[in-house]
């Protein structure tokens, strides 16, 4: 199950959405360097650890567990707790 979270950065005060998780037919990936989001189609019988994904244009790698980054200043650890906006499958 996936979720849409809303965050506010304590560094630049920007508000942004972050999709976490995926659904029955897709996973949500984020770049570990810039935080850009990408949807990847999956099959239920393939373990997530064996899925292979492309690199981001910024030089980072798309990961299932990339850290949450501010979409404006790219800070990682200076965010509020996040507010759950939506759950999805």
WOGICOR-V669513 format. One record per residue. N is the residue number from 1. SS is DSSP state (H for helix, E for strand, - for the rest). OMEGA is omega as a letter, one per 40 degrees, with the letter a starting at -180 (999 if undefined). D_CENTER is the distance of its C-alpha to the mean C-alpha in whole Angstrom. Layout:
[[N;SS;OMEGA;D_CENTER] [N;SS;OMEGA;D_CENTER]]
This chain:
[[1;-;i;14] [2;E;i;10] [3;E;i;10] [4;E;a;10] [5;E;i;10] [6;E;a;12] [7;E;i;12] [8;E;a;15] [9;E;i;15] [10;-;i;19] [11;-;a;19] [12;-;i;19] [13;-;i;19] [14;-;i;17] [15;E;a;15] [16;E;i;12] [17;E;i;9] [18;E;i;6] [19;E;a;5] [20;E;a;5] [21;-;a;8] [22;E;a;10] [23;-;a;13] [24;-;a;17] [25;-;a;16] [26;E;i;13] [27;E;i;10] [28;E;i;6] [29;E;i;5] [30;E;i;4] [31;E;a;7] [32;-;a;9] [33;-;a;11] [34;-;i;10] [35;-;a;7] [36;-;a;7] [37;E;i;6] [38;E;i;8] [39;E;i;9] [40;E;i;12] [41;E;i;15] [42;-;i;16] [43;-;a;19] [44;-;a;20] [45;-;i;22] [46;-;i;20] [47;-;a;19] [48;H;a;15] [49;H;a;17] [50;H;i;19] [51;-;i;16] [52;-;a;16] [53;-;a;14] [54;-;i;15] [55;E;i;14] [56;-;i;13] [57;-;a;16] [58;-;a;15] [59;-;i;16] [60;-;i;13] [61;E;i;12] [62;E;a;9] [63;E;i;8] [64;-;a;7] [65;-;i;7] [66;-;i;6] [67;-;i;8] [68;-;a;7] [69;-;i;8] [70;-;a;11] [71;-;a;11] [72;-;a;14] [73;-;i;16] [74;-;i;13] [75;-;a;14] [76;-;a;12] [77;-;a;15] [78;-;a;16] [79;E;i;14] [80;-;a;16] [81;-;a;15] [82;-;a;13] [83;E;i;15] [84;E;a;14] [85;E;a;15] [86;E;i;15] [87;E;i;14] [88;E;i;14] [89;-;999;15]]
